[in-house]
Structures are given as structure tokens and as C-alpha cells.
Amino acid sequence: MKNTYLASVLIAAASIAAASIALMSGTPAAAQSASGSAPGTPANAKPIPRMADGHPDMSGVWWPGHDLIPAQASAVYREGERQGIGAQSFGSLYKPDAMAKAKALSDKDDPALWCIPSIIGPTPLVGNGLVGEIVQTPKTVVQLIETYHGFRIIPTDGRPHRDDVVPSNHGDAVGRWDGDTLIVDVTNFSDRNWLHHHGDVSFHSDALHMVETYRLADADTLEINVTADDPQMLTGTWKAPTVKLVRAPFEHIMETSCENTETANLIEAASKDNYGRKAR
Amino acid sequence: MTFLNTIVTTVALSAALYLVGPAVSAQRAAGPAAAPPAGDDPARKPTPRLRDGHPDLNGFWAIGRGPDTPVGSSFGERNAFIKRGARNAAAQYADPNQPPYKPELMPKVEELAKNESKVDTAFFCKPGGVPRIGPPHGIVQAPGMPIVLLYEVIAGNTFRLVPTDGRGHTANLEGLYYGDSIGRWEGDTLVVETVGFNDETWIGIYGWLHSTKMRVIERLSRVGDTLRYQATVEDPDVFTRPWTMNAWTSVRTTKELILENPPCVESDIDHVTSFDEKTRR
């Protein structure tokens, strides 16, 4: 059972919880769990769980392999601003106008401070936090995101994108199977949120189009890749760093909510402290 | 941005008002307008089952025959204002199925009701909690996984997890909006028992407070393409006995999926003056 401390931290911080950046940095825990996969798998390795229809069953609770450690998280953040994204960040591909706009924005402008979820955070399944859960049926993959307590419904029954809905923070997702890989195509985003949080300036337009792939590298490792196109903002296709999540040692994700009650204080804090980073 | 703020403000108010109490009169549900044409009654459709033998609750459920909306309306359109104002307040208080508050608490309940816009946390973008959130708009039921209840809420879509593997409540969980739920099957009825609440939320509008000792039992049963939902609230600190609220009936829909709403921002709450339930008599 994950401790309630994590939940309270996430609530109190209204999801500026800094530790998720560690997802990007190939932590030892995640790396260990990720080993022993793919070719040359030992004979006693657990088989990949499968649905009755033969597709991999990704149901379960997933996380990076470690809990949130606030003190270390801030240190990690100070040392590695945009660590793992760096020069390859979404914003590095901004066209000149967008780049100029980006330079005028900073932590205090992060929509996550208003309880608006980021699209990716470190990776879409965990959003602004650290933990996500998948519940899979033959026709649907549902992603439950702990922080902000949100969900995504990804139909896998061959239906096309919906043409009758307004743009949204998580966009409109449809999924399909390519062998053992789940490919999720996402369109119809609002232009309200950023791709990342923690003040990582990563705004986008409503022309954003993302493709996410999910693959069980082994029974206990979920490998996630994301590419994004935004012809209005970017000069090319952005590819997110590969993220590997492992099965979490607790049964369910918890209730956390973001209620905008701390927004003013958080913005003030972000303005003053810049999350421990040097001012740009 | 001004335009956006206006929208957001409007949404904030809608969000606050959206969470009307489900425990209002069932008279509408029983009225002739609620009866679909013979032969087209979704309740007469077959009830599909999963391989484990339990009814298949998967799908999206429009609240079509609950107390607050007429047949055919979407689950996003429970009219926030329908139970407000003098007429509806009178109808509510005329409902014989009233929450059985201890007599000494009645003055407090009335006081809260008269100041709803100032003290009802639903006005401040807070989660509505259980059972105020009402029946689920979507259900995901996969073998070996907890049953997932999905809700389209203007204050922010949310979900609940209901493990049905026989486990007990998670220890030391408290102060939650949606509580800690465990489920079991009683015949074809999914029974969800939830504890671990905070005492910030109300059971419904009209100042229906509860304590952290609240225990909610929800019963969900699929009949054809309908879903019957009824909640019972036990709270020895505020009630003289368990209170079974009026039931809802939802209708399965393949047309609607859950939509995501803009964020709830309580930027205009100071200007709200007219929504208090102050026209009771």
C-alpha cells in the first residue's frame, strides 16, 4: 500500500510534485525492472498476460519504480532542468513566433497551477503525477490517472475519431493494435494546456496531433513512446523520450484532486522560487 | 482571455450547481412521461452477461429516468436549476422520503441550506463526493480488475474503483471525497460499500451534511438496457436511522461517450447571491 503521504504531497502541491521528472532520467529502479526483457528472455520469465482475444493485457497499476522523494526530487530538478528532454524538448522545435512567446512565459504561467492537466507530463498514463492504472476490455482501454484523478477512454473497436465533440485537454483518442503494440492516435486538443508541467513551457495549438504507442517489453514493464506534430507551432515532429513503467507494488491508485484553492499561493511561490531553478 | 474567463466563470457556476442532490422526489420517474413506448422499453431488452456469469455493466449510461431529467436527455445535462427556486424547494420538502436527521441537527441543516452558496463546497469546485455524484455515466468491467465507475462532472471528470475480489476496506484511508469502496455481488446486483469520507461534502443540496463516519451502500443492477441505482446512507452521528434515497434509472447509450469539460474555476463565487435555498416556505 502506497503511503498516504504521497497523496497528501500531491494534493498539497497541486501537482507541482517535482519528482516525475525522474521518469525521464532512467532511474535505477526503472532500469532494473526493465532488464531481462525481450530477446533472450529466460525460460522461467513470466509470459506477457493476454486477453481472450490474444492481445496483450496491459491492465494494472504502473509507475516508474520509485516513490516520490521530495528532497531528492528538488535536487534532481535543480541539477537537471528539463532533464531527459533538454535540447530535444517540444519547445526546441518551436517556430520563431512560438519561440518568442515561449521566452516570455515561465513557471507561474503553467496551466497546471489552475488544475488544468498537462497532456503528457512525463508520459500520458501518469499525467502530472507518478502513477497510472489501465483497465482493459476487448473494446476499450481505459487509462486512470492518479494526479488530478482523471481518465482517458481509448476505444479499440475500430471506430474513427469523433467529429461531434469540442476540443479537450486530453484530446480525442482512438486505439488500434499493430501486433502486440497498442497505437493510440489523439487529435482534437484544446490549446488550453501544456504538454508538460513543472513550468516546462510547452504550449501547443489545437492542431496538435499525437501518436502514442504502448508495448509490454515483458510481463512487468510497459514501454511508452510518444510523437507529436503541431504544424502551427513546430518545425518538425517531436519525439518524446521513451518511458518505461513497471508494475506498482500497490493495488490501486488513490484519490487525489486539484481544486484551485491553492492556485494563488502556488503562482506566487512559483514566481518567487521558480521551483528551485535559476531564473532564465 | 476575457472571453475565456467569462466562459470559465459560467462553467464554475454551472459546476457548482450541477451537483444537485439525487435524493429528490421520484414522482417524475413514476409519471407517464417517463414510460417509453411499449415494445421499445429498454428494460425489456436482454441482459447480457460476462463469462463469470455476472451481468455485463460495461457501457455508457444516460440518466434518462432519474428524478432530475426527462427521458432522452444526455447524462451531461442534468438541469442544475431544476430543483431550485420556491416551487422545487416546496416539492422537495413535500417528498416523504426525507433524510432522517437527528432533531437537534435540524436547525443546523436549515441554516446551511439558507446559506448554500456560501458554504456548499460544490460551489467552490470541490468534488461532489458520494452519494451526491449520483449514478455512474460509464462503467468498465474487466475480469481480474476492479470495476471502474466513470463520471462526467463539470467540476472535473472523475472515476471510482470498486474491487470485487472479496478484499476488505483499505486500512487507514480517511478524509476522502469519494471514499474507499469495495464491491460484492448479491445475485445480479452489484453492491458497493464505501467508507473513509471527509465531512466537507453534502449528501445533497438543502444543507444535507454528514460526518466522517458516513457509510454509503450503493446498489447497481442492470435490467435489459437500463441500470437501476439506489444509495443508502448510514451515519450514526447525524441520522437516527439508515436512509435509503430515491432510486435512479439510467438507460444504456451507444451514442454518447463521456465528454471532458473545461476546468472549474471559482472566480465569480463572490457575486453569487441568488441561489440559496431561502424560499422554502
Interface residues (C-beta under 8 A of the other chain):
Chain A: M1 T4 S59 W114 C115 I116 E133 V135 Q136 T137 K139 T140 V142 L144 Y148 H149 G150 F151 I153 R162 V165 V166 S168 N169 H170 S190 R192 E251 H252 I253 E255 S257 C258 E259 N260 T261
Chain B: N58 F124 C125 K126 P127 G138 V140 Q141 A142 G144 M145 P146 V148 L150 G156 N157 T158 F159 L161 P163 T170 A171 N172 L173 L176 Y177 Y178 L257 I258 L259 E260 P262 P263 C264 V265 E266
